[in-house]
């Protein structure tokens, strides 16, 4: 094995040191700075991404708070409109109820007046029929002709006695 030969041992150590120094130089001046730059750029990009994520989170929280405020305001407006509508409907219902009550009262009064007029008319007709029946009955039974006024006064007397 040539590595273990002591005659070439000094030259091997020399070339080992030259190779090691060259490799160290290349790594420290070329490869490691580039690697450091890549790592620093990656770290900067990660930090920027984290900052952006934090900013977006704050914006999302602000948007959520704004949304909740708008929803709460919309709920308040809806409740106010609902209360206003209910008040308006109740007032309209009360007004219509009053109109209906007034119309029904007027119709009831008219109906009562018509009923009273019909009753009075029926009573007059009944009285006339009773007078005519009484006149005819007296004429057939007694053979006496009774005047209309006499029959009416007799009928009124009988009605007053029964009342």
Order of alpha helices (4+ residues) and beta strands (2+ residues): alpha-alpha-alpha
